[in-house]
Amino acid sequence: LFLLPLAASAEGHMDVIQADLVEGCTAAQYAEIASDFNKSWGKDHGYTAEILAPLQSQDLTSVFWIGRTANAAAFGAAWDAWRDALSDASSTAAKLQARFDECVLNTSRRSYDVL
């Protein structure tokens, strides 16, 4: 009973990716890639991201990608566009993904409605 009103009032969608930095890559470098993502791909697909580094946590070695879209449908559309573009090595998405792969190893991914 309580879930229906909450789901109906969602005000956004969050895409949370937990990752470990690859040796030689810093959180600041990862944040720079995220900034480039926002400017060159995210803005055109209604997706913005930021990187969080824990100050207090049971896991002080992971970094977190926090992506935001207007809703789950917008996330789905952005995800479809990203995944489809990866097949073209010259696409912006593929070039960004190569940079991500050199910097982080994703360990988990979660999705949330923002209430």
C-alpha atoms as one frame of an Amber mdcrd trajectory, in Angstrom:
protein
   0.000   0.000   0.000   2.747   2.459   0.840   4.748   1.787  -2.310   2.107
   2.991  -4.755   2.065   6.625  -3.563   5.855   6.701  -3.407   6.318   5.343
  -6.925   3.725   7.753  -8.275   5.607  10.717  -6.828   9.092   9.909  -8.160
  10.898  13.094  -9.166  13.840  11.608 -10.974  16.047   8.602 -11.468  19.514
   7.845 -10.105  22.000   5.453 -11.676  24.635   4.494  -9.094  27.768   2.660
 -10.199  30.318   1.572  -7.611  33.823   1.181  -8.987  37.430   0.592  -8.028
  40.075   2.835  -9.522  42.546   1.140 -11.828  46.167   1.548 -10.733  47.463
   4.860 -12.032  44.049   6.532 -12.218  42.868   8.965  -9.547  39.405  10.011
  -8.439  40.139  13.442  -9.923  40.903  11.847 -13.306  37.682   9.834 -13.116
  35.777  13.035 -12.301  37.382  14.691 -15.345  36.125  11.868 -17.574  32.648
  12.271 -16.038  32.788  15.998 -16.790  33.722  15.274 -20.396  30.861  12.741
 -20.509  28.408  15.400 -19.311  29.581  17.921 -21.919  29.972  15.642 -24.911
  27.284  12.989 -24.445  25.130  13.360 -21.349  23.679  16.795 -22.119  22.286
  15.534 -25.430  20.641  12.546 -23.733  19.205  14.129 -20.585  21.768  12.456
 -18.320  24.159  14.141 -15.890  26.765  12.502 -13.681  29.100  13.283 -10.842
  31.703  11.262  -8.982  31.630  10.737  -5.229  34.634   9.674  -3.166  33.868
   8.447   0.353  35.150  10.259   3.417  33.449   7.926   5.885  32.298   4.492
   4.803  32.836   0.804   5.391  34.492   0.875   1.948  36.958   3.726   1.552
  38.515   2.431  -1.661  35.524   2.576  -4.012  34.333   5.609  -5.950  30.732
   6.168  -6.972  29.248   7.381 -10.251  25.966   9.139  -9.551  23.996   9.600
 -12.749  20.697  11.431 -12.920  17.876  11.526 -15.436  14.357  12.958 -15.279
  12.828   9.502 -14.778  13.374   5.802 -15.411  12.074   6.074 -18.977  14.659
   8.785 -19.751  17.347   6.567 -18.252  16.212   3.678 -20.445  16.368   5.832
 -23.563  19.829   7.109 -22.639  21.031   3.565 -21.884  19.729   2.308 -25.233
  21.495   5.164 -27.060  24.758   4.534 -25.148  24.720   0.772 -25.716  23.882
   1.136 -29.409  26.648   3.721 -29.947  29.307   1.442 -28.432  29.280  -0.681
 -31.600  30.834   2.251 -33.506  34.440   2.643 -32.336  34.507   6.231 -33.603
  31.430   7.301 -31.599  31.662   9.629 -28.633  30.243   6.892 -26.400  32.864
   4.354 -27.477  35.706   6.837 -26.971  34.410   7.744 -23.518  33.934   4.068
 -22.628  37.565   3.379 -23.543  38.626   6.134 -21.129  36.348   4.733 -18.407
  37.790   1.248 -18.922  41.329   2.595 -18.460  40.366   4.306 -15.203  37.825
   2.180 -13.313  36.545  -1.336 -12.842  32.811  -1.296 -12.125  31.905  -3.571
  -9.216  28.152  -2.967  -8.887  25.307  -0.939 -10.329  22.047   0.135  -8.731
  19.073   2.175  -9.858  16.781   4.368  -7.749  13.684   6.506  -8.064  14.211
   9.912  -6.454  11.245  10.709  -4.230
